[in-house]
Amino acid sequence: MSVSVRVPTILRSFTGGAAEVSVDPADGGTLRDVIASLDTAYPGIAGRLLDADGKLRRFVNVYVGSEDVRFAQGLDTPIPAGAEVSVIPAVAGGALESWSVSLS
């Protein structure tokens, strides 16, 4: 079962600059398996996706197709053969407000 993983710019140092890679999860079936296979092929990348407790990091968003795994089954989300998994780092920020400064 081959799965395509879209890699954000910040993690491409692990994939030799590749924006998209394919992995064949050995155990097959879940996002957890895909991440394990990804880490086997690209050592260290799982440490950027998972925290010390083995959970997805707070500011890492993962989609299977167009479905956010946070609203599915998290790391236990089933990954069908041929699926596209997208890793997207969260971006924080806000709108700039108009500031009026009076110097008098």
N, C-alpha and C positions, 0 to 999 in steps of 0.2 A: 504494500500500500504506500504510494508516494503522496506526500503532502507538500504543498508549496508554502513557504513562510516568507512574508514580506518583512524586511528588516529595516528599522529606522536608521537614519544617518548616524546617530550617536552610537549605535551598536555595530556598525559595519567594520570596525577595526577587528572584530572577532571573525568576520566572514571574508576577510581579505578584500573588503570594499564592495562585496556583492550586495545589491539591493534586494535580491530575492534568491532564496536557496531552496533546495528540495531535500527532504529527509524521508527515510523509511522507518517509521517507529517499529522497533523490534517486537514490542508487546502489542502494538496497534490499538487503536480505539479511542484514546482520550487525549486531551490537551497535555496532561501530565506526561504521557508517553512521548508526545511530540517534543516537548521541552527536553526530556531525557535524551532523545535521539539527537536533537539539536546540539546539546551539550557534549555528546560523544563526538560529533562531527566538528564542533567549534568549541573546544574546551574553554570554560569560564563564562560562557554566555548565560547559562542558567543562573549564575550568581547575580547577574544584573536584572534578571526577571523575577527571581524568587527571593524572599527574605530568609532570615535565619531559621524560621519555623517552617519553611517549605511552602509558604503561601505566596500568591502573586503580590509583588510590591505594590504599595498604595498608588504610586503614580505611573503604573504601567497598565495600559489598556490593551486588551487582546480581543480580537474579533475573529470569529469563524464565519467566513462569508461576510454577511452584514450584521451578524448577531454578536452583541457584546457578551462575553462569557460571564461577566458579573451578574447578568440577568438570566443566565442559563444555569449550568452546574459548576461554574468555576473551573478548576483544574480537572474535574471529572466530566467536563463537557465532551460528548462523543465527537470524534473527528472522522467524517466519512472519507474514503479513498478519493483522492483528487481534490480535496478541499483546499481552500486558500486561507491561511492563518495570517492575520496582520497584527504586528506588534506596533503599538502607537504610544509614545511617551506622552503623558499628560502635560499640557501647557497651562501654566498659571498666569494670571494677569487680570487686568481690569481696564475699564474705560478711563481715559484721562478726563479730568474735570477741568472746566475753565476756571482759572484762578485770577482773581482781580486783586491787585495789590495797590494800596494807596500809600504813598510815601509822604503825605502831608500830616 
